[in-house]
Every structure is written in structure tokens, then in C-alpha cells.
């Protein structure tokens, strides 16, 4: 947990598993960065995860992106984000925002109770497979 950015990764490889990351931006990825995030909860005051730049490729599997005061996941400038078996819940902005040529793919995921919308695409690409987007009670999405 950090009062500023939680973890910032530039032109590097990064992996996290079974962790809880929080900060203004819990995880910020840019440049030629590869990241694997497994079974981890992300939350941030501005965004839980920011991925920016054509060299960024990040895979999130089996975790939560939740309770951010802003957007859950921001992908821009041709970043590639892959989301599997992950819940994106309770964010005050969009659950996921895909902009400026970014590529976002989600499978076996759940988007719930994101105040703005589940997914916002503005000049990017998004693909969903077996994704549930809904409003549900906290008890229901805690079981996911």
C-alpha cells in the first residue's frame, strides 16, 4: 500500500501473485513492459491498473480490480491487456477504459457495480468472451 503510486514498472518484466496492491495507481506499466498478475487484488484512488505504450503486455488472472475512486483499468497508447477469471467491481469510474489504439481482451470475467460503466472503448479495441456485466450485491460478487 502506498500514498503515491503503488508500483511503477518501466521497460521491465514484473510478476505478482496472491498480493494486495493499492495506491493512487496501484500498478503503473509503461514502455517495453511484460507483466503477469495472478490471484491479486488491485485498487487505486485514480486507477487500479494503468497500462500505457505499445510495448506493454499485461495478463491478469484470478484476481480482483475493485473499489477504485476512478477507473479500474486504463489501457492506452497501444498497450495490450488480457483479463482472465477476474472480477472488476465497485469502481467509481468505468470498470475498464480502452483508448488510443489499446487492445483489451477479457474471458471468463465479471464486471459488477462499476458506477460509470463496465467497459468504455474510445479509439481502442475490446473483445469479450464469457463475460458477465451486471449490477449485483456485494455478497454475490464477493463469492466470485
C-alpha positions as CSV (number, residue, x, y, z in Angstrom):
1,X,0.0,0.0,0.0
2,X,1.3,3.4,-1.0
3,X,0.3,7.0,-0.5
4,X,1.6,7.7,-4.1
5,X,1.8,5.2,-7.0
6,X,2.0,1.7,-5.6
7,X,4.3,0.0,-8.1
8,X,5.7,1.6,-11.3
9,X,7.3,-0.6,-13.9
10,X,9.1,0.8,-17.0
11,X,10.8,-1.3,-19.7
12,X,10.9,-4.3,-17.4
13,X,9.3,-7.6,-16.5
14,X,7.1,-7.8,-13.5
15,X,5.1,-10.6,-11.8
16,X,2.9,-10.6,-8.7
17,X,0.8,-13.4,-7.2
18,X,-1.5,-13.7,-4.2
19,X,-1.0,-10.0,-3.3
20,X,-3.0,-6.9,-2.5
21,X,-1.7,-3.7,-4.3
22,X,-3.1,-0.2,-3.6
23,X,-2.1,3.4,-4.1
24,X,-3.0,6.4,-6.2
25,X,-2.4,4.0,-9.1
26,X,-1.8,0.5,-7.6
27,X,0.1,-0.6,-10.7
28,X,1.5,1.6,-13.5
29,X,3.1,-0.1,-16.5
30,X,4.8,1.7,-19.4
31,X,7.4,1.2,-22.1
32,X,8.5,-2.3,-23.1
33,X,7.0,-4.0,-20.1
34,X,5.7,-7.5,-19.6
35,X,3.6,-8.2,-16.5
36,X,1.8,-11.3,-15.1
37,X,-0.6,-10.6,-12.2
38,X,-2.1,-13.8,-10.7
39,X,-4.6,-14.0,-7.8
40,X,-4.0,-10.4,-6.8
41,X,-6.4,-7.6,-5.7
42,X,-5.7,-4.1,-7.2
43,X,-7.3,-0.8,-6.1
44,X,-6.4,2.8,-6.5
45,X,-7.6,6.3,-5.9
46,X,-7.2,7.3,-9.6
47,X,-6.9,3.8,-11.2
48,X,-6.1,0.3,-10.1
49,X,-4.0,-0.5,-13.2
50,X,-2.7,1.8,-15.8
51,X,-1.0,0.3,-18.9
52,X,0.3,2.8,-21.5
53,X,2.5,2.3,-24.5
54,X,2.8,-0.2,-27.4
55,X,5.4,-2.3,-25.6
56,X,3.1,-3.1,-22.6
57,X,1.6,-6.5,-22.4
58,X,-0.1,-7.5,-19.2
59,X,-2.1,-10.6,-18.1
60,X,-4.3,-10.6,-15.1
61,X,-5.8,-13.9,-14.0
62,X,-7.9,-14.9,-11.0
63,X,-7.9,-11.7,-9.0
64,X,-10.0,-8.5,-8.3
65,X,-9.8,-5.0,-9.7
66,X,-12.0,-3.2,-7.2
67,X,-13.1,-0.2,-5.3
68,X,-11.1,2.4,-7.1
69,X,-12.2,6.0,-6.8
70,X,-11.6,6.3,-10.5
71,X,-11.2,3.8,-13.3
72,X,-10.4,0.2,-12.6
73,X,-8.2,-0.5,-15.6
74,X,-6.8,2.1,-18.0
75,X,-5.3,0.9,-21.2
76,X,-3.9,3.4,-23.8
77,X,-1.3,4.1,-26.5
78,X,-1.4,0.6,-28.0
79,X,-1.0,-1.3,-24.7
80,X,-2.3,-4.9,-24.6
81,X,-4.3,-6.1,-21.6
82,X,-5.6,-9.7,-21.1
83,X,-8.0,-10.4,-18.3
84,X,-9.0,-13.9,-17.3
85,X,-11.2,-15.2,-14.5
86,X,-11.1,-11.8,-12.8
87,X,-13.8,-9.6,-11.2
88,X,-13.8,-5.8,-11.9
89,X,-16.1,-4.5,-9.2
90,X,-17.1,-1.4,-7.3
91,X,-15.0,1.2,-9.2
92,X,-16.5,4.8,-9.3
93,X,-15.4,5.3,-12.9
94,X,-15.6,2.8,-15.7
95,X,-14.5,-0.7,-14.8
96,X,-12.2,-0.7,-17.9
97,X,-11.3,2.2,-20.2
98,X,-9.6,1.3,-23.5
99,X,-8.2,4.3,-25.5
100,X,-5.8,5.3,-28.2
101,X,-5.2,2.0,-30.0
102,X,-5.0,-0.1,-26.9
103,X,-6.1,-3.8,-27.2
104,X,-8.2,-5.3,-24.3
105,X,-9.4,-8.9,-24.2
106,X,-11.4,-10.4,-21.3
107,X,-12.6,-14.0,-20.9
108,X,-14.5,-15.7,-18.0
109,X,-14.6,-12.3,-16.2
110,X,-17.2,-10.4,-14.3
111,X,-17.9,-6.7,-14.3
112,X,-20.2,-5.5,-11.5
113,X,-21.3,-2.3,-9.7
114,X,-18.9,0.0,-11.6
115,X,-20.6,3.4,-11.3
116,X,-19.8,4.9,-14.7
117,X,-20.0,1.7,-16.9
118,X,-18.5,-1.7,-17.2
119,X,-16.4,-1.0,-20.3
120,X,-15.6,2.2,-22.2
121,X,-13.9,1.9,-25.6
122,X,-12.7,5.2,-27.2
123,X,-10.4,4.6,-30.2
124,X,-9.2,1.2,-29.0
125,X,-10.2,-2.5,-29.4
126,X,-12.1,-4.7,-27.0
127,X,-13.0,-8.4,-27.2
128,X,-15.2,-10.2,-24.6
129,X,-15.7,-13.9,-24.2
130,X,-17.9,-15.4,-21.5
131,X,-18.1,-12.1,-19.6
132,X,-20.9,-11.1,-17.3
133,X,-21.6,-7.3,-16.9
134,X,-24.2,-6.6,-14.2
135,X,-25.2,-4.8,-11.0
136,X,-25.3,-7.2,-8.1
137,X,-24.9,-7.1,-4.3
138,X,-21.6,-7.1,-2.6
139,X,-22.3,-10.6,-1.2
140,X,-22.8,-12.0,-4.7
141,X,-19.6,-10.6,-6.2
142,X,-17.5,-11.5,-3.1
143,X,-18.2,-15.1,-3.9
144,X,-16.8,-14.8,-7.5
